[in-house]
Amino acid sequence: MSAPSGAEFVVETIGLTKSYGGKTVLDRLDLRLPRGGIHAIVGANGAGKSTLFRILLGFLGASGGTARLLGRDSRCLTADDRRRVGFVNEEHSLPDWMKVGTVTAMQRRLYPAWNQPVFETVIGSYNVDPGQKVGQLSRGERAGFNLALALAQGPELLILDEPTLGLDVVAKRAFMESLMYSQATEACTIVYCSHQMEEIERLADNLIILERGRLRNMSPPEDFCARVRHFVADVPFKGPDPASVPGLLQVQRIDGLHHYLVLDQGDGFADFLRAAGARNIIDQPVGLDEAVNAILGQHHAAPR
Ligand SMILES: Nc1ncnc2c1ncn2[C@@H]1O[C@H](COP(=O)(O)OP(=O)(O)OP(=O)(O)O)[C@@H](O)[C@H]1O
C-alpha cells in the first residue's frame, strides 16, 4: 500500500488523546497543518509537544483519536513513509563512535533522494571535519551536522523538536539560516517546536499554541499578536475586580500604573477602563514574546 503522496495536510489529528494514568497530556486535539511553509508549535513545559511528535512519528501509541502523517495513519508508517520525513530532536541522537564521513556515507546510501549540494551547503556553515568522531563534535556542530543530514535526505516534511536548545547565539543563527535556506530551495514543510520567540517571529508562517494538550491558537504569528493588546492606565485604588475585566490575560501594577494584557478586545476596552475611573490610558504595541507569555501564563500552574 503506497502512502498518499498528495495529502492536503502533512499533519492531521482528530480527537487525539494521550493519557498517562490519570494525567491527560493530549486532550481531544484536532490539528490540521497544510502542506508548505514553517509551522511553529509553542506551549509551556509539559504542554504535550514532544508527545504529539512521538505519536505522529509512530513511536508512541495514542489513548484515543487518530493521528496522520503525510496522509498515512501514524500507526502504519512504512519504511518508505519514514524516508519522506526528517526528524531532528534536541538530543541530536547520532552514533558517537562513528566518524562524520562514515555516518554521511551511510545516510547517502539509505536515502535515494539524497541531495549532496544541500548537505555541503548546510555543513559548510560549521567547522566539521569528516574524519572527526561524532562524539567529539560540540553541541552546535552536532546540531548542524544533524540538520545537514536531515535536509540532504530531501524530506517532504521535517519535524524539529527544540533543535536549538542549548546552542549559543551564533550557532542558533547558523541553524536558523540553514533552515531558511532549505525552505527557499526545497519543497519541504517544516514543523518545529521551540520556546525561542525571536526565532518564531523571524521564521514561522503559522503559529500553533498548545495549552494542556489542547489547541489554543492557529494563525500567522502577526495575527496572533494583533489579538493581544496591552493597555497602561492610571487607575484609582486597586482597579476593577479582575473577574469583571473582559478578555483579561494578565494584570500587573508597575510604578503605580496598571498594565492590562487582554485578548480579542477592541477600542471599547479603553471605555471600560475609563468607566472604572482610569486616566491617561495608553495602548502599547505587543511583541510576540509578550503575547505568547500572556496567554500561556493565564492558566500556568503557580506555586501554592
Ligand atoms: N512516559 C511518561 N509517563 C508519564 N508521564 C509522561 C511520560 N512522558 C511524558 N509524560 C508527561 O506528559 C506531559 C507532556 O510531556 P511532553 O514531553 O510532551 O511536553 P512538552 O510540551 O514537550 O514539554 P517541554 O517543553 O518541557 O519539552 C508532561 O507532563 C510529562 O510529565
The ligand as a Tripos MOL2 file, in Angstrom:
@<TRIPOS>MOLECULE
LIG
   31    33     1     0     0
SMALL
NO_CHARGES

@<TRIPOS>ATOM
      1 N1          6.2940    8.0980   29.9960 N.pl3     1 LIG1
      2 C1          5.6020    9.0200   30.6760 C.ar      1 LIG1
      3 N2          4.9290    8.7190   31.7950 N.ar      1 LIG1
      4 C2          4.2190    9.6350   32.4780 C.ar      1 LIG1
      5 N3          4.1030   10.9380   32.1040 N.ar      1 LIG1
      6 C3          4.7650   11.3050   30.9880 C.ar      1 LIG1
      7 C4          5.5430   10.3810   30.2130 C.ar      1 LIG1
      8 N4          6.0460   11.0400   29.1600 N.ar      1 LIG1
      9 C5          5.6160   12.3240   29.2680 C.ar      1 LIG1
     10 N5          4.8450   12.4800   30.3640 N.ar      1 LIG1
     11 C6          4.1750   13.7390   30.7920 C.3       1 LIG1
     12 O1          3.4820   14.2380   29.6860 O.3       1 LIG1
     13 C7          3.4730   15.6650   29.7290 C.3       1 LIG1
     14 C8          3.8490   16.2040   28.3730 C.3       1 LIG1
     15 O2          5.2030   15.9240   28.1140 O.3       1 LIG1
     16 P1          5.9100   16.4260   26.7730 P.3       1 LIG1
     17 O3          7.3250   15.9570   26.8190 O.co2     1 LIG1
     18 O4          5.0770   16.0320   25.6170 O.co2     1 LIG1
     19 O5          5.8120   18.0030   26.9690 O.3       1 LIG1
     20 P2          6.4730   19.1730   26.1200 P.3       1 LIG1
     21 O6          5.3680   20.0860   25.7350 O.co2     1 LIG1
     22 O7          7.3170   18.6140   25.0190 O.co2     1 LIG1
     23 O8          7.3650   19.8640   27.2350 O.3       1 LIG1
     24 P3          8.7880   20.6280   27.1710 P.3       1 LIG1
     25 O9          8.5210   21.9700   26.5640 O.co2     1 LIG1
     26 O10         9.1540   20.7220   28.6170 O.co2     1 LIG1
     27 O11         9.7300   19.7780   26.3710 O.co2     1 LIG1
     28 C9          4.3960   16.0760   30.8540 C.3       1 LIG1
     29 O12         3.6090   16.4940   31.9510 O.3       1 LIG1
     30 C10         5.1640   14.8120   31.1840 C.3       1 LIG1
     31 O13         5.4400   14.7430   32.5700 O.3       1 LIG1
@<TRIPOS>BOND
     1     1     2 1
     2     2     3 ar
     3     2     7 ar
     4     3     4 ar
     5     4     5 ar
     6     5     6 ar
     7     6     7 ar
     8     6    10 ar
     9     7     8 ar
    10     8     9 ar
    11     9    10 ar
    12    10    11 1
    13    11    12 1
    14    11    30 1
    15    12    13 1
    16    13    14 1
    17    13    28 1
    18    14    15 1
    19    15    16 1
    20    16    17 2
    21    16    18 1
    22    16    19 1
    23    19    20 1
    24    20    21 2
    25    20    22 1
    26    20    23 1
    27    23    24 1
    28    24    25 2
    29    24    26 1
    30    24    27 1
    31    28    29 1
    32    28    30 1
    33    30    31 1
@<TRIPOS>SUBSTRUCTURE
     1 LIG1         1 GROUP 0 **** ****
